Amino acid sequence: MIKNVEILSDKAALVQRSLELVLAKMEAAIRDRGQFTLALSGGSTPKPLYEALATQACPWDKLHIFWGDERYVPPDHPDSNEGMARKAWLNRVPIPATNIHPMPTDASDPAEAAQRYEQDLQRIFQLQPGEIPALDVILLGMGDDGHTASLFPHTDALQVHDRLITVGNKDGQPRITFTAPLINQARCVIFMVSGVSKQAALSQIFASTADDAAYPARMIQPVGELWWLLDQAAGENLAVAS
Ligand SMILES: O=C(O)[C@H](O)[C@@H](O)[C@H](O)[C@H](O)COP(=O)(O)O
């Protein structure tokens, strides 16, 4: 794993840097493998990045879009990560509808939805049993509590190591989420973290020792590149071990 930490002057600079990095990874992936597989994060931080991507001239037919987690609501619900990304970006560009792979949230049992998405990935990536796909880029955020995707502190999802997709739990509300093993198989993971409220969790996540169950973002140690892009407000007091 190659770990990079950059502290940008403000959120706009963080978004611009994230855009540069995603575009660079997109160009390299399409050059090397003919396509670019990207998993989106939810929350508020990445929305301006998605809006910026909507202004780019990309080989849209070579992009495949996934979500790293999803609230268990319909896509037209205001909390939907899929709905946010479609409004901010995907509805504004000519990306083929078949290249967009949202997490299902229509099953009565979220575990069934998680299994369906896992089967989707197995089909799309033509996986052998037990094989974990390497996505080109997985975008992640981090909550004030140190969660990432929908891997929340002290939840069962943190213990799932034999699946690609599982059911997360935020205060009793179900989520669909990538598991840590799937995230850690990525060629590149990019965390986008903004705001002073993230400082306490970041200090734990960058500490040489802390409880991974309490700060699940610590579990993200990808085989490829790990990028932490922080704005000054989030990263100003961070002692970054090399
Ligand atoms: O569905 C979600 O909410 C996200 O995937 C979640 O993991 C998010 O990235 C963090 O909660 C940070 O959210 P902010 O970017 O809003 O701080």
The ligand as an SDF file (V2000), in Angstrom:
LIG
                    3D

 17 16  0  0  0  0  0  0  0  0999 V2000
  -23.7200    7.3610    2.9430 O   0  0  0  0  0  0  0  0  0  0  0  0
  -22.9350    8.1070    3.5400 C   0  0  0  0  0  0  0  0  0  0  0  0
  -23.2850    9.0110    4.3330 O   0  0  0  0  0  0  0  0  0  0  0  0
  -21.4720    8.0490    3.2530 C   0  0  0  0  0  0  0  0  0  0  0  0
  -21.0570    7.0970    2.4680 O   0  0  0  0  0  0  0  0  0  0  0  0
  -20.7200    8.2170    4.5420 C   0  0  0  0  0  0  0  0  0  0  0  0
  -19.7460    7.2450    4.7930 O   0  0  0  0  0  0  0  0  0  0  0  0
  -20.0900    9.5820    4.4300 C   0  0  0  0  0  0  0  0  0  0  0  0
  -19.0140    9.5150    3.4920 O   0  0  0  0  0  0  0  0  0  0  0  0
  -19.6030   10.0770    5.7500 C   0  0  0  0  0  0  0  0  0  0  0  0
  -20.6810   10.0430    6.6560 O   0  0  0  0  0  0  0  0  0  0  0  0
  -19.0720   11.5170    5.6220 C   0  0  0  0  0  0  0  0  0  0  0  0
  -20.1500   12.3310    5.2220 O   0  0  0  0  0  0  0  0  0  0  0  0
  -19.8980   13.8980    4.8960 P   0  0  0  0  0  0  0  0  0  0  0  0
  -19.1320   13.9190    3.6160 O   0  0  0  0  0  0  0  0  0  0  0  0
  -21.3010   14.4520    4.7470 O   0  0  0  0  0  0  0  0  0  0  0  0
  -19.1360   14.4750    6.0490 O   0  0  0  0  0  0  0  0  0  0  0  0
  1  2  2  0
  2  3  1  0
  2  4  1  0
  4  5  1  0
  4  6  1  0
  6  7  1  0
  6  8  1  0
  8  9  1  0
  8 10  1  0
 10 11  1  0
 10 12  1  0
 12 13  1  0
 13 14  1  0
 14 15  2  0
 14 16  1  0
 14 17  1  0
M  END
$$$$
